[in-house]
Amino acid sequence: MRLILAAGLALAAAACADAPEAVAPAPQPAFIAEGRPAALEAWGQVAVRGDALVLGEGVTAYDLNTALFSDYALKLRTVWIPDGAGPAVYHETGVFDFPVGTVITKTFFYPLADGGFDQVSAAGRLQDHFDGTQLDLAGVRLIETRVLVRREAGWEALPYVWDDAQRAASLQRTGAFVELTLISAARAAQDFTYAVPDVNQCAACHVLDARDGALSPIGPRARHLNGPFAYADGPGNQLARWVQAGLLAGAPEPELAPRAAVWEGDVTLSGAALDAASRAWLDINCAHCHSRTGPARTSGLYLEPWEPDGPHLGRCKPPIAAGTGTGGRPFSIVPGAPEQSIFVHRLETERLSDMMPELGRSVTHHESAALITAWISEMSGGCG
């Protein structure tokens, strides 16, 4: 009898050993029409499964041709529209018109440097860690995920901060501060404070029309999405994929749509390529405020890509109420003289009252400062 029992236990153990490991189901996306869930996972857009941050079912990752700078953080962006809500409506220049129920997320993360959990690297690209469906968490630190949800009353922004265990993110409506050490490609270390914005600070960037004060996405526009993305089944144009997936209606073929330059930090550009990259960087980083309708409209400095070269773009434009933000320089742009241009001072300084963009950064983005310096250096004409 004992022999039979032992044999049965052995067979049972063998069967358990051969059974495949259970795979946790993918997150199920949800539109939460009211309230502010305490846990990010309630939205079902992204969630940790094993050693990866995975997308919810039907959630689409995307990227921008030239990205907004945020203290060298990398970003995983996603969009989801519930079944039956209808696609977003294409707009040639403005943000797409998304239906009620749309959820957009942006997860900020850093590659880890060699020195531990709080030492992060200023190098890397999203593609180094994301395979089209999941973000490999080995060697990265998750910081925050921002949720932008389109409700009946309009868009609402909610910031979620990841715990030290890198398993869950919780709502932090008042924002948060994370102490980090940034390691550059040259191995130089810089201590800085990463600031997660509170819900009111979100409005400082996401109000694109100061006349109505309504929040809006910034990146999902034709010119920023009209470029390639590394999907799980291979590369494809994002506008075409959004149409194919039923996320977008009314879009022309990609070759007929506007397209911002792709810039990932190259500081050796010249001529037309330099001009295109500089205008694209100013557009995504500055034009949501510096437009004819934005919060900085009274400055007279407008940085959208269709603005012609001239005073409104900064050429020989004196400051209006910049105070110490001028750095003692006379004009926003002095053609051929970046060392006399307010633009360059604003990008290089880390003084809170002077730096631009004024939110979303604590450290200098050296590559963009070099880009704009080179762009101004190639201009001719002076300011008389």
C-alpha positions as YAML, in Angstrom:
chain: A
units: angstrom
residues:
- id: 1
  name: MET
  ca: [0.00, 0.00, 0.00]
- id: 2
  name: ARG
  ca: [2.80, 2.39, 0.87]
- id: 3
  name: LEU
  ca: [4.48, 1.57, -2.47]
- id: 4
  name: ILE
  ca: [1.31, 2.44, -4.40]
- id: 5
  name: LEU
  ca: [0.90, 5.73, -2.47]
- id: 6
  name: ALA
  ca: [4.52, 6.69, -3.05]
- id: 7
  name: ALA
  ca: [4.19, 5.99, -6.75]
- id: 8
  name: GLY
  ca: [1.07, 8.14, -6.93]
- id: 9
  name: LEU
  ca: [2.79, 11.04, -5.18]
- id: 10
  name: ALA
  ca: [5.74, 10.76, -7.53]
- id: 11
  name: LEU
  ca: [3.46, 10.87, -10.58]
- id: 12
  name: ALA
  ca: [1.61, 13.89, -9.17]
- id: 13
  name: ALA
  ca: [4.88, 15.73, -8.54]
- id: 14
  name: ALA
  ca: [6.07, 14.99, -12.05]
- id: 15
  name: ALA
  ca: [2.80, 16.28, -13.50]
- id: 16
  name: CYS
  ca: [3.12, 19.55, -11.54]
- id: 17
  name: ALA
  ca: [6.72, 19.99, -12.68]
- id: 18
  name: ASP
  ca: [5.71, 19.60, -16.33]
- id: 19
  name: ALA
  ca: [2.72, 21.96, -16.12]
- id: 20
  name: PRO
  ca: [3.32, 25.32, -17.77]
- id: 21
  name: GLU
  ca: [3.62, 28.31, -15.48]
- id: 22
  name: ALA
  ca: [0.38, 30.26, -15.29]
- id: 23
  name: VAL
  ca: [0.51, 33.51, -17.25]
- id: 24
  name: ALA
  ca: [-1.27, 36.46, -15.70]
- id: 25
  name: PRO
  ca: [-3.96, 37.83, -18.00]
- id: 26
  name: ALA
  ca: [-3.39, 41.10, -19.82]
- id: 27
  name: PRO
  ca: [-4.93, 44.17, -18.21]
- id: 28
  name: GLN
  ca: [-8.50, 44.96, -19.26]
- id: 29
  name: PRO
  ca: [-8.82, 48.65, -20.19]
- id: 30
  name: ALA
  ca: [-11.62, 50.62, -18.60]
- id: 31
  name: PHE
  ca: [-13.20, 54.02, -19.05]
- id: 32
  name: ILE
  ca: [-13.98, 55.36, -15.61]
- id: 33
  name: ALA
  ca: [-16.52, 58.09, -16.19]
- id: 34
  name: GLU
  ca: [-16.39, 59.56, -12.68]
- id: 35
  name: GLY
  ca: [-14.02, 59.59, -9.75]
- id: 36
  name: ARG
  ca: [-10.29, 59.26, -9.38]
- id: 37
  name: PRO
  ca: [-9.13, 55.67, -8.82]
- id: 38
  name: ALA
  ca: [-6.37, 55.32, -6.23]
- id: 39
  name: ALA
  ca: [-4.55, 52.64, -8.24]
- id: 40
  name: LEU
  ca: [-3.27, 53.00, -11.79]
- id: 41
  name: GLU
  ca: [-4.19, 49.40, -12.55]
- id: 42
  name: ALA
  ca: [-7.89, 50.29, -12.24]
- id: 43
  name: TRP
  ca: [-7.60, 51.92, -15.66]
- id: 44
  name: GLY
  ca: [-6.24, 48.73, -17.24]
- id: 45
  name: GLN
  ca: [-4.01, 50.62, -19.67]
- id: 46
  name: VAL
  ca: [-0.65, 49.33, -18.42]
- id: 47
  name: ALA
  ca: [0.26, 47.01, -15.56]
- id: 48
  name: VAL
  ca: [3.18, 44.96, -14.30]
- id: 49
  name: ARG
  ca: [3.07, 41.30, -15.23]
- id: 50
  name: GLY
  ca: [6.12, 39.32, -14.18]
- id: 51
  name: ASP
  ca: [9.20, 41.27, -15.21]
- id: 52
  name: ALA
  ca: [7.49, 43.57, -17.70]
- id: 53
  name: LEU
  ca: [5.10, 46.47, -17.94]
- id: 54
  name: VAL
  ca: [2.47, 45.23, -20.40]
- id: 55
  name: LEU
  ca: [-0.22, 47.00, -22.38]
- id: 56
  name: GLY
  ca: [-3.88, 46.34, -21.81]
- id: 57
  name: GLU
  ca: [-5.88, 44.54, -24.50]
- id: 58
  name: GLY
  ca: [-6.45, 46.88, -27.43]
- id: 59
  name: VAL
  ca: [-4.14, 49.57, -26.04]
- id: 60
  name: THR
  ca: [-1.85, 51.10, -28.68]
- id: 61
  name: ALA
  ca: [1.63, 52.44, -27.99]
- id: 62
  name: TYR
  ca: [2.86, 55.45, -29.93]
- id: 63
  name: ASP
  ca: [5.73, 57.93, -30.04]
- id: 64
  name: LEU
  ca: [6.41, 61.45, -31.29]
- id: 65
  name: ASN
  ca: [8.81, 62.37, -34.07]
- id: 66
  name: THR
  ca: [10.56, 64.82, -31.74]
- id: 67
  name: ALA
  ca: [9.81, 64.46, -28.05]
- id: 68
  name: LEU
  ca: [9.18, 66.84, -25.19]
- id: 69
  name: PHE
  ca: [12.21, 66.94, -22.88]
- id: 70
  name: SER
  ca: [11.64, 65.84, -19.28]
- id: 71
  name: ASP
  ca: [14.96, 65.59, -17.45]
- id: 72
  name: TYR
  ca: [16.17, 62.87, -19.85]
- id: 73
  name: ALA
  ca: [13.35, 60.50, -18.88]
- id: 74
  name: LEU
  ca: [12.19, 58.02, -21.51]
- id: 75
  name: LYS
  ca: [8.45, 57.75, -22.12]
- id: 76
  name: LEU
  ca: [6.04, 55.02, -23.09]
- id: 77
  name: ARG
  ca: [2.91, 56.62, -24.54]
- id: 78
  name: THR
  ca: [-0.38, 54.79, -25.09]
- id: 79
  name: VAL
  ca: [-3.87, 55.51, -26.38]
- id: 80
  name: TRP
  ca: [-7.11, 53.55, -26.02]
- id: 81
  name: ILE
  ca: [-10.63, 54.24, -27.28]
- id: 82
  name: PRO
  ca: [-13.48, 52.03, -26.03]
- id: 83
  name: ASP
  ca: [-15.44, 49.91, -28.50]
- id: 84
  name: GLY
  ca: [-18.38, 51.84, -29.84]
- id: 85
  name: ALA
  ca: [-17.02, 55.26, -28.90]
- id: 86
  name: GLY
  ca: [-15.96, 55.97, -32.44]
- id: 87
  name: PRO
  ca: [-12.54, 56.95, -33.78]
- id: 88
  name: ALA
  ca: [-10.74, 60.21, -33.20]
- id: 89
  name: VAL
  ca: [-11.31, 62.77, -35.96]
- id: 90
  name: TYR
  ca: [-8.27, 63.91, -37.92]
- id: 91
  name: HIS
  ca: [-7.15, 67.54, -37.84]
- id: 92
  name: GLU
  ca: [-4.37, 68.80, -40.08]
- id: 93
  name: THR
  ca: [-2.75, 71.12, -37.54]
- id: 94
  name: GLY
  ca: [-4.55, 70.75, -34.21]
- id: 95
  name: VAL
  ca: [-4.91, 67.92, -31.73]
- id: 96
  name: PHE
  ca: [-7.17, 65.13, -32.99]
- id: 97
  name: ASP
  ca: [-10.75, 65.28, -31.72]
- id: 98
  name: PHE
  ca: [-10.98, 62.25, -29.42]
- id: 99
  name: PRO
  ca: [-14.33, 60.83, -28.31]
- id: 100
  name: VAL
  ca: [-15.55, 60.59, -24.73]
- id: 101
  name: GLY
  ca: [-14.01, 57.48, -23.18]
- id: 102
  name: THR
  ca: [-10.51, 57.95, -24.63]
- id: 103
  name: VAL
  ca: [-7.66, 57.26, -22.23]
- id: 104
  name: ILE
  ca: [-4.11, 58.43, -22.99]
- id: 105
  name: THR
  ca: [-1.19, 57.51, -20.76]
- id: 106
  name: LYS
  ca: [2.47, 58.46, -20.54]
- id: 107
  name: THR
  ca: [4.85, 56.40, -18.40]
- id: 108
  name: PHE
  ca: [8.14, 58.07, -17.47]
- id: 109
  name: PHE
  ca: [11.11, 55.81, -16.79]
- id: 110
  name: TYR
  ca: [14.91, 55.79, -16.78]
- id: 111
  name: PRO
  ca: [17.51, 53.19, -17.65]
- id: 112
  name: LEU
  ca: [19.47, 52.44, -14.51]
- id: 113
  name: ALA
  ca: [23.14, 53.33, -14.35]
- id: 114
  name: ASP
  ca: [25.61, 51.07, -12.55]
- id: 115
  name: GLY
  ca: [25.32, 52.66, -9.12]
- id: 116
  name: GLY
  ca: [21.95, 51.49, -7.84]
- id: 117
  name: PHE
  ca: [18.24, 52.23, -7.81]
- id: 118
  name: ASP
  ca: [18.60, 56.00, -7.53]
- id: 119
  name: GLN
  ca: [21.30, 56.37, -10.20]
- id: 120
  name: VAL
  ca: [19.72, 56.73, -13.62]
- id: 121
  name: SER
  ca: [21.19, 57.09, -17.06]
- id: 122
  name: ALA
  ca: [20.74, 59.98, -19.46]
- id: 123
  name: ALA
  ca: [21.24, 57.63, -22.41]
- id: 124
  name: GLY
  ca: [18.91, 55.31, -24.27]
- id: 125
  name: ARG
  ca: [15.76, 55.16, -26.38]
- id: 126
  name: LEU
  ca: [12.32, 53.69, -25.88]
- id: 127
  name: GLN
  ca: [13.09, 51.01, -28.47]
- id: 128
  name: ASP
  ca: [15.94, 49.72, -26.32]
- id: 129
  name: HIS
  ca: [13.41, 48.55, -23.72]
- id: 130
  name: PHE
  ca: [10.02, 48.24, -25.46]
- id: 131
  name: ASP
  ca: [9.26, 45.47, -27.99]
- id: 132
  name: GLY
  ca: [5.92, 46.80, -29.18]
- id: 133
  name: THR
  ca: [3.81, 45.08, -26.53]
- id: 134
  name: GLN
  ca: [5.74, 45.28, -23.26]
- id: 135
  name: LEU
  ca: [8.43, 47.25, -21.48]
- id: 136
  name: ASP
  ca: [11.24, 45.11, -20.10]
- id: 137
  name: LEU
  ca: [11.70, 46.19, -16.48]
- id: 138
  name: ALA
  ca: [15.18, 44.72, -16.16]
- id: 139
  name: GLY
  ca: [17.55, 47.63, -15.74]
- id: 140
  name: VAL
  ca: [14.98, 50.43, -15.66]
- id: 141
  name: ARG
  ca: [13.26, 52.51, -13.00]
- id: 142
  name: LEU
  ca: [9.62, 53.49, -13.37]
- id: 143
  name: ILE
  ca: [8.87, 56.96, -12.00]
- id: 144
  name: GLU
  ca: [5.31, 57.95, -12.87]
- id: 145
  name: THR
  ca: [2.41, 57.32, -15.24]
- id: 146
  name: ARG
  ca: [0.15, 60.21, -16.20]
- id: 147
  name: VAL
  ca: [-3.42, 59.45, -17.21]
- id: 148
  name: LEU
  ca: [-5.35, 61.83, -19.43]
- id: 149
  name: VAL
  ca: [-9.01, 60.79, -19.72]
- id: 150
  name: ARG
  ca: [-11.70, 62.31, -21.93]
- id: 151
  name: ARG
  ca: [-14.89, 62.58, -19.90]
- id: 152
  name: GLU
  ca: [-18.21, 64.22, -20.72]
- id: 153
  name: ALA
  ca: [-17.07, 67.49, -19.14]
- id: 154
  name: GLY
  ca: [-13.70, 67.41, -20.92]
- id: 155
  name: TRP
  ca: [-10.20, 66.07, -20.33]
- id: 156
  name: GLU
  ca: [-8.88, 65.36, -16.83]
- id: 157
  name: ALA
  ca: [-5.24, 64.69, -15.89]
- id: 158
  name: LEU
  ca: [-4.23, 62.34, -13.07]
- id: 159
  name: PRO
  ca: [-0.62, 61.59, -11.98]
- id: 160
  name: TYR
  ca: [0.29, 58.14, -10.60]
- id: 161
  name: VAL
  ca: [3.65, 57.48, -8.91]
- id: 162
  name: TRP
  ca: [5.34, 54.06, -8.95]
- id: 163
  name: ASP
  ca: [6.43, 52.44, -5.70]
- id: 164
  name: ASP
  ca: [10.01, 51.40, -4.99]
- id: 165
  name: ALA
  ca: [9.12, 47.75, -5.59]
- id: 166
  name: GLN
  ca: [8.16, 48.71, -9.18]
- id: 167
  name: ARG
  ca: [4.91, 46.75, -8.96]
- id: 168
  name: ALA
  ca: [2.16, 49.36, -8.62]
- id: 169
  name: ALA
  ca: [1.48, 53.07, -9.04]
- id: 170
  name: SER
  ca: [-0.81, 55.15, -6.84]
- id: 171
  name: LEU
  ca: [-2.58, 58.44, -7.40]
- id: 172
  name: GLN
  ca: [-0.69, 61.49, -6.15]
- id: 173
  name: ARG
  ca: [-2.93, 64.48, -6.89]
- id: 174
  name: THR
  ca: [-0.56, 66.83, -5.07]
- id: 175
  name: GLY
  ca: [2.43, 65.61, -7.06]
- id: 176
  name: ALA
  ca: [5.67, 64.20, -5.70]
- id: 177
  name: PHE
  ca: [9.42, 64.72, -5.65]
- id: 178
  name: VAL
  ca: [11.91, 61.96, -6.41]
- id: 179
  name: GLU
  ca: [15.58, 62.40, -5.60]
- id: 180
  name: LEU
  ca: [17.78, 60.93, -8.32]
- id: 181
  name: THR
  ca: [21.34, 61.04, -9.60]
- id: 182
  name: LEU
  ca: [21.67, 61.43, -13.36]
- id: 183
  name: ILE
  ca: [24.69, 59.77, -14.99]
- id: 184
  name: SER
  ca: [25.65, 61.27, -18.35]
- id: 185
  name: ALA
  ca: [27.26, 59.46, -21.25]
- id: 186
  name: ALA
  ca: [30.57, 60.88, -20.08]
- id: 187
  name: ARG
  ca: [29.92, 59.29, -16.64]
- id: 188
  name: ALA
  ca: [29.46, 62.66, -14.95]
- id: 189
  name: ALA
  ca: [27.00, 62.52, -12.04]
- id: 190
  name: GLN
  ca: [24.42, 65.19, -11.25]
- id: 191
  name: ASP
  ca: [22.01, 65.05, -8.32]
- id: 192
  name: PHE
  ca: [18.59, 66.43, -9.16]
- id: 193
  name: THR
  ca: [14.99, 66.38, -8.01]
- id: 194
  name: TYR
  ca: [12.51, 64.86, -10.43]
- id: 195
  name: ALA
  ca: [9.17, 66.65, -9.96]
- id: 196
  name: VAL
  ca: [5.90, 64.83, -10.59]
- id: 197
  name: PRO
  ca: [3.38, 67.61, -11.32]
- id: 198
  name: ASP
  ca: [0.23, 68.07, -9.30]
- id: 199
  name: VAL
  ca: [-3.10, 68.22, -11.11]
- id: 200
  name: ASN
  ca: [-3.04, 72.03, -11.27]
- id: 201
  name: GLN
  ca: [0.43, 72.06, -12.83]
- id: 202
  name: CYS
  ca: [-0.81, 69.67, -15.51]
- id: 203
  name: ALA
  ca: [-3.13, 72.47, -16.63]
- id: 204
  name: ALA
  ca: [-0.16, 74.81, -17.03]
- id: 205
  name: CYS
  ca: [0.91, 72.87, -20.12]
- id: 206
  name: HIS
  ca: [-2.31, 71.15, -21.23]
- id: 207
  name: VAL
  ca: [-4.42, 74.29, -21.60]
- id: 208
  name: LEU
  ca: [-3.83, 75.08, -25.26]
- id: 209
  name: ASP
  ca: [-6.41, 77.84, -25.51]
- id: 210
  name: ALA
  ca: [-6.29, 80.28, -22.60]
- id: 211
  name: ARG
  ca: [-9.67, 81.71, -23.62]
- id: 212
  name: ASP
  ca: [-11.58, 78.61, -22.48]
- id: 213
  name: GLY
  ca: [-9.09, 77.06, -20.02]
- id: 214
  name: ALA
  ca: [-9.92, 73.51, -21.14]
- id: 215
  name: LEU
  ca: [-7.33, 70.75, -20.88]
- id: 216
  name: SER
  ca: [-6.19, 68.98, -24.03]
- id: 217
  name: PRO
  ca: [-3.59, 66.44, -25.13]
- id: 218
  name: ILE
  ca: [-0.50, 67.97, -26.71]
- id: 219
  name: GLY
  ca: [1.29, 65.31, -28.75]
- id: 220
  name: PRO
  ca: [-1.42, 63.49, -30.77]
- id: 221
  name: ARG
  ca: [-1.31, 65.67, -33.86]
- id: 222
  name: ALA
  ca: [-0.65, 64.70, -37.45]
- id: 223
  name: ARG
  ca: [2.81, 66.25, -37.67]
- id: 224
  name: HIS
  ca: [4.06, 64.56, -34.49]
- id: 225
  name: LEU
  ca: [2.64, 61.11, -35.29]
- id: 226
  name: ASN
  ca: [3.44, 61.01, -39.00]
- id: 227
  name: GLY
  ca: [6.50, 58.82, -38.69]
- id: 228
  name: PRO
  ca: [7.62, 55.25, -38.06]
- id: 229
  name: PHE
  ca: [7.06, 53.15, -34.95]
- id: 230
  name: ALA
  ca: [8.52, 49.74, -34.11]
- id: 231
  name: TYR
  ca: [5.37, 47.63, -33.65]
- id: 232
  name: ALA
  ca: [5.51, 44.03, -32.49]
- id: 233
  name: ASP
  ca: [4.87, 42.82, -36.06]
- id: 234
  name: GLY
  ca: [7.33, 45.22, -37.64]
- id: 235
  name: PRO
  ca: [7.76, 48.92, -38.34]
- id: 236
  name: GLY
  ca: [4.88, 50.97, -39.66]
- id: 237
  name: ASN
  ca: [3.70, 54.54, -40.09]
- id: 238
  name: GLN
  ca: [1.71, 55.61, -37.05]
- id: 239
  name: LEU
  ca: [-0.98, 57.58, -38.91]
- id: 240
  name: ALA
  ca: [-1.62, 54.62, -41.20]
- id: 241
  name: ARG
  ca: [-1.74, 52.21, -38.24]
- id: 242
  name: TRP
  ca: [-4.17, 54.40, -36.32]
- id: 243
  name: VAL
  ca: [-6.50, 54.45, -39.33]
- id: 244
  name: GLN
  ca: [-6.13, 50.69, -39.79]
- id: 245
  name: ALA
  ca: [-6.86, 50.05, -36.11]
- id: 246
  name: GLY
  ca: [-9.98, 52.22, -36.13]
- id: 247
  name: LEU
  ca: [-8.44, 54.85, -33.85]
- id: 248
  name: LEU
  ca: [-8.52, 57.66, -36.41]
- id: 249
  name: ALA
  ca: [-10.86, 58.76, -39.19]
- id: 250
  name: GLY
  ca: [-10.45, 61.29, -41.95]
- id: 251
  name: ALA
  ca: [-6.66, 61.14, -42.26]
- id: 252
  name: PRO
  ca: [-5.01, 61.40, -45.69]
- id: 253
  name: GLU
  ca: [-2.24, 59.12, -46.80]
- id: 254
  name: PRO
  ca: [0.89, 59.81, -44.69]
- id: 255
  name: GLU
  ca: [2.75, 61.41, -47.58]
- id: 256
  name: LEU
  ca: [0.01, 64.05, -47.81]
- id: 257
  name: ALA
  ca: [-0.06, 64.83, -44.09]
- id: 258
  name: PRO
  ca: [2.22, 67.32, -42.29]
- id: 259
  name: ARG
  ca: [5.31, 65.84, -40.70]
- id: 260
  name: ALA
  ca: [7.62, 67.25, -38.05]
- id: 261
  name: ALA
  ca: [11.29, 66.39, -38.27]
- id: 262
  name: VAL
  ca: [12.56, 63.39, -36.35]
- id: 263
  name: TRP
  ca: [15.22, 64.59, -33.91]
- id: 264
  name: GLU
  ca: [16.83, 62.36, -31.28]
- id: 265
  name: GLY
  ca: [19.73, 64.49, -30.12]
- id: 266
  name: ASP
  ca: [21.99, 64.88, -33.16]
- id: 267
  name: VAL
  ca: [23.95, 68.12, -32.71]
- id: 268
  name: THR
  ca: [25.91, 67.90, -35.97]
- id: 269
  name: LEU
  ca: [23.11, 69.09, -38.28]
- id: 270
  name: SER
  ca: [23.34, 72.07, -40.60]
- id: 271
  name: GLY
  ca: [21.30, 73.88, -43.22]
- id: 272
  name: ALA
  ca: [17.72, 72.76, -43.87]
- id: 273
  name: ALA
  ca: [18.03, 69.74, -41.57]
- id: 274
  name: LEU
  ca: [19.14, 71.97, -38.70]
- id: 275
  name: ASP
  ca: [16.27, 74.39, -39.31]
- id: 276
  name: ALA
  ca: [13.69, 71.57, -39.46]
- id: 277
  name: ALA
  ca: [14.97, 69.92, -36.27]
- id: 278
  name: SER
  ca: [15.09, 73.23, -34.38]
- id: 279
  name: ARG
  ca: [11.57, 74.19, -35.40]
- id: 280
  name: ALA
  ca: [10.29, 70.72, -34.46]
- id: 281
  name: TRP
  ca: [11.94, 70.91, -31.02]
- id: 282
  name: LEU
  ca: [10.56, 74.39, -30.33]
- id: 283
  name: ASP
  ca: [7.14, 73.25, -31.52]
- id: 284
  name: ILE
  ca: [6.76, 70.25, -29.19]
- id: 285
  name: ASN
  ca: [8.56, 71.78, -26.21]
- id: 286
  name: CYS
  ca: [7.35, 75.38, -26.30]
- id: 287
  name: ALA
  ca: [4.48, 76.02, -28.71]
- id: 288
  name: HIS
  ca: [1.71, 74.64, -26.49]
- id: 289
  name: CYS
  ca: [2.26, 77.84, -24.44]
- id: 290
  name: HIS
  ca: [3.89, 80.09, -27.02]
- id: 291
  name: SER
  ca: [1.09, 80.28, -29.58]
- id: 292
  name: ARG
  ca: [-1.51, 82.86, -30.50]
- id: 293
  name: THR
  ca: [-4.02, 81.19, -28.16]
- id: 294
  name: GLY
  ca: [-1.76, 79.66, -25.50]
- id: 295
  name: PRO
  ca: [-1.01, 80.85, -21.95]
- id: 296
  name: ALA
  ca: [2.07, 82.75, -23.19]
- id: 297
  name: ARG
  ca: [0.22, 84.49, -26.02]
- id: 298
  name: THR
  ca: [0.77, 87.93, -24.47]
- id: 299
  name: SER
  ca: [4.53, 87.49, -24.85]
- id: 300
  name: GLY
  ca: [4.24, 87.95, -28.60]
- id: 301
  name: LEU
  ca: [6.55, 84.94, -29.08]
- id: 302
  name: TYR
  ca: [4.85, 82.27, -31.20]
- id: 303
  name: LEU
  ca: [6.69, 79.05, -31.94]
- id: 304
  name: GLU
  ca: [4.31, 76.91, -33.95]
- id: 305
  name: PRO
  ca: [5.82, 75.58, -37.20]
- id: 306
  name: TRP
  ca: [3.78, 77.76, -39.54]
- id: 307
  name: GLU
  ca: [4.93, 81.02, -37.95]
- id: 308
  name: PRO
  ca: [7.21, 82.85, -40.43]
- id: 309
  name: ASP
  ca: [10.70, 83.96, -39.57]
- id: 310
  name: GLY
  ca: [10.49, 87.34, -37.90]
- id: 311
  name: PRO
  ca: [9.88, 89.03, -34.55]
- id: 312
  name: HIS
  ca: [7.09, 86.63, -33.50]
- id: 313
  name: LEU
  ca: [9.56, 83.76, -33.90]
- id: 314
  name: GLY
  ca: [12.04, 85.69, -31.76]
- id: 315
  name: ARG
  ca: [14.26, 87.36, -34.35]
- id: 316
  name: CYS
  ca: [15.40, 90.67, -32.85]
- id: 317
  name: LYS
  ca: [12.39, 90.57, -30.51]
- id: 318
  name: PRO
  ca: [12.93, 92.47, -27.23]
- id: 319
  name: PRO
  ca: [11.56, 90.89, -24.03]
- id: 320
  name: ILE
  ca: [8.21, 92.06, -22.64]
- id: 321
  name: ALA
  ca: [8.26, 91.04, -18.98]
- id: 322
  name: ALA
  ca: [11.08, 88.50, -18.68]
- id: 323
  name: GLY
  ca: [12.91, 90.11, -15.74]
- id: 324
  name: THR
  ca: [16.09, 88.21, -14.94]
- id: 325
  name: GLY
  ca: [15.04, 85.62, -17.52]
- id: 326
  name: THR
  ca: [16.80, 87.64, -20.19]
- id: 327
  name: GLY
  ca: [20.21, 86.82, -18.75]
- id: 328
  name: GLY
  ca: [21.10, 90.42, -19.60]
- id: 329
  name: ARG
  ca: [20.64, 89.75, -23.31]
- id: 330
  name: PRO
  ca: [18.79, 92.18, -25.60]
- id: 331
  name: PHE
  ca: [16.67, 89.97, -27.89]
- id: 332
  name: SER
  ca: [15.12, 86.53, -27.99]
- id: 333
  name: ILE
  ca: [17.25, 85.74, -31.04]
- id: 334
  name: VAL
  ca: [20.23, 87.75, -32.25]
- id: 335
  name: PRO
  ca: [21.01, 86.19, -35.66]
- id: 336
  name: GLY
  ca: [24.54, 84.86, -35.77]
- id: 337
  name: ALA
  ca: [25.08, 85.54, -32.06]
- id: 338
  name: PRO
  ca: [23.69, 82.81, -29.79]
- id: 339
  name: GLU
  ca: [25.73, 84.16, -26.87]
- id: 340
  name: GLN
  ca: [23.59, 87.32, -27.03]
- id: 341
  name: SER
  ca: [20.27, 85.49, -27.48]
- id: 342
  name: ILE
  ca: [17.74, 85.04, -24.68]
- id: 343
  name: PHE
  ca: [16.67, 81.71, -26.20]
- id: 344
  name: VAL
  ca: [20.02, 80.12, -25.42]
- id: 345
  name: HIS
  ca: [20.18, 81.53, -21.89]
- id: 346
  name: ARG
  ca: [16.71, 80.16, -21.13]
- id: 347
  name: LEU
  ca: [17.68, 76.69, -22.35]
- id: 348
  name: GLU
  ca: [21.05, 76.54, -20.62]
- id: 349
  name: THR
  ca: [20.18, 77.92, -17.20]
- id: 350
  name: GLU
  ca: [18.89, 75.81, -14.31]
- id: 351
  name: ARG
  ca: [17.66, 78.84, -12.38]
- id: 352
  name: LEU
  ca: [13.97, 78.22, -11.68]
- id: 353
  name: SER
  ca: [12.85, 81.76, -12.44]
- id: 354
  name: ASP
  ca: [14.70, 81.86, -15.77]
- id: 355
  name: MET
  ca: [14.67, 78.43, -17.37]
- id: 356
  name: MET
  ca: [12.48, 77.33, -20.24]
- id: 357
  name: PRO
  ca: [10.52, 75.19, -20.47]
- id: 358
  name: GLU
  ca: [9.60, 76.35, -16.99]
- id: 359
  name: LEU
  ca: [7.92, 73.07, -16.01]
- id: 360
  name: GLY
  ca: [9.07, 69.50, -16.52]
- id: 361
  name: ARG
  ca: [12.78, 69.99, -16.14]
- id: 362
  name: SER
  ca: [15.34, 70.42, -13.38]
- id: 363
  name: VAL
  ca: [18.48, 69.87, -15.45]
- id: 364
  name: THR
  ca: [19.77, 71.36, -18.70]
- id: 365
  name: HIS
  ca: [19.08, 69.50, -21.91]
- id: 366
  name: HIS
  ca: [22.52, 70.01, -23.35]
- id: 367
  name: GLU
  ca: [21.67, 68.56, -26.76]
- id: 368
  name: SER
  ca: [18.75, 70.92, -27.42]
- id: 369
  name: ALA
  ca: [20.76, 73.90, -26.16]
- id: 370
  name: ALA
  ca: [23.48, 72.94, -28.65]
- id: 371
  name: LEU
  ca: [20.87, 72.51, -31.39]
- id: 372
  name: ILE
  ca: [19.35, 75.97, -30.90]
- id: 373
  name: THR
  ca: [22.82, 77.50, -30.53]
- id: 374
  name: ALA
  ca: [23.82, 76.06, -33.90]
- id: 375
  name: TRP
  ca: [20.52, 77.18, -35.46]
- id: 376
  name: ILE
  ca: [20.99, 80.78, -34.33]
- id: 377
  name: SER
  ca: [24.66, 80.71, -35.35]
- id: 378
  name: GLU
  ca: [23.66, 79.93, -38.94]
- id: 379
  name: MET
  ca: [21.23, 82.86, -39.13]
- id: 380
  name: SER
  ca: [22.36, 86.03, -40.85]
- id: 381
  name: GLY
  ca: [21.30, 89.63, -40.66]
- id: 382
  name: GLY
  ca: [21.99, 90.69, -37.09]
- id: 383
  name: CYS
  ca: [19.68, 93.10, -35.26]
- id: 384
  name: GLY
  ca: [21.08, 96.36, -36.57]
...
